[in-house]
Amino acid sequence: MKASKEQKYIPGVCNIGPAERARRRQAGLFGILTSIVLIVTLIAIGAPRGWRLLLIIPLTAAALGYLQDYFHFCVGFGLKGLYNVINSVGTTDNITLAKYRAADRRKAFTILYLSLAMGTVIALLCFLV
């Protein structure tokens, strides 16, 4: 199978292919569903408004899943020096060049920070409503 442009490892840019991206989308959906169940439950039981800040956790997880899909980049792989752009889910290759590993770590932390910011902002909005 010839690797397309979309299925090529590019340090700090792309370290997962279609199969891994689908897995990240599923994680994002799970995070959203968990957030919905949590907010509905908190409202239904009349929990104090401060408990809504717990939404930071599933909302950050949702953002993390969807951002990894969007950027074609797995945070975990980026931190571990791995990639998987054409193999089935769960199969990885190692990155040996230090400069590639460094680029991947920078991208991984960027996605982590964005996810945390998004989860926090949305949770704060839920707290205020």
PyMOL commands that set and color helices and strands:
alter all, ss='L'
color gray80, all
select helices_A, chain A and resi 5-7+18-44+49-71+75-80+98-128
alter helices_A, ss='H'
color red, helices_A
select strands_A, chain A and resi 82-83+93-94
alter strands_A, ss='S'
color yellow, strands_A
deselect
rebuild
show_as cartoon
